[in-house]
């Protein structure tokens, strides 16, 4: 059974940093794309960042480029993906979700992902 478990959310002041973790289990993810999405109240879930596990390529939404960094644990056996978030802004407040999917394109689309975590709340105060 595939499980994605996020952690690391919380309350932080504007300008601060948080690091989210996503622990993946239940299958081999070496051919997968791992993504981070977020959903603010009353808004649709939106793409934040993605990483191709095998190639290590990374992709970012324009709104977070230069502030957020997606990475994976160097120990492949740990199957953990991180989202380092710096220079946080109040508009970054949302529930952040980790996702995994087998795809060659379309990493920005929620419907390309097969597995989702339960989400972790990030709140940035002004």
N, C-alpha and C positions, 0 to 999 in steps of 0.2 A: 504494500500500500504506500503510495507516494504521499509524503508530507513535506510541506514547506512551513517553517516556523520562524516568524519575524520576532526581533527583539531590538531594544535600544531606543525606542521612542520616549518622549517625555516633553516637559515644558522647558523652554529656553528663551532667553531674551534675544531681541533682534541683534544681529551681528555675531551671535554665538554659533556653536558647532554641536553636531550630534553625529554619531555613527550607528547606522542600522545594520543589523545582521540578519541573514536568512540562512537557516540550516535546512538543507535538503536531504531527504532520505527516501529509500524505497525503490530506487532504480539507479542506473548509471546515467549521469547527466552530461557526459563528455561530448555528445553530439547535439546538445540542446543550447538554446538561447535563454539566458536568465534575465528577467526584466524587473524593473521597479516602476510601479504606477502609484498614483495618489488620487484621492477623491475628497474634495472639500464639500461641506454641507450644501445641498442644493445644486451641485455641479456634477457633470459626468466624470467618470474615471479617466485620467489622462496619463499619457506616457511621460516618464521621467528619465529613465536611463536603461540601457540594455548592454549585455556582454555575451559574446559568443564563447562558450566554454572552451572549445578546442583551440580556436585561433586567437582568442584573447582580444578580438576587436571590440571596441566600445562605441556606444552611440548615446547622444544626449538630446533632450529637449532644449530648445534655444533659451528657455527661461531659466535653466539651471547650469548651462554651459559655463565653465570657468569657476563655478562654486561647488558643484557636486562631483564626486568621483566614484565610479563603480569599479569594484575589483573582486577577485576571488582568492580564496586561500591558496597558497602555494602548494599545500599538501592536498592533492586531488582527492584523497580518501576522505577528507573532512567535508567536501561538498558544501562549502559555505561561501556565500556571496555577501559583499558589504556595500553599503552606500555611505560614503563620508560626505557630510553636508556642512559646508562652511558658509560664513557670511549670511546666515539665515535671515529671512525677511518674514514679516507677518503674513504675507501672501503665500508662504510655503506651508502654512498651517493646513493639515489634512490628515486623513488616515492613509498610511503608506502600505502598499501591498507588494509582496514578492510574487513572481510568477515564473513558470518554466514552460517552454514549448519547443517542439522540433520544427524548425522553419529555415528557409533560405532567405526569405524576404518578409517584409510586413511586420517587423519587430515592434513598430509603434502601435499596432492594432491589438486591442484586448482579445479579439476572437482568434488570434493566432496562438494563444497560450492555452495549454492543456491543464495546467495545475496552478492553483492559487493558495496563498497563505491566508490567515485570518485577519491580517492587518495589524498595524501598530500606530497609535496616535502620536502625531507630532504637533505641538502647539508652540507658536512663536509669538511672544508678547512684544508690544511696541514700547 
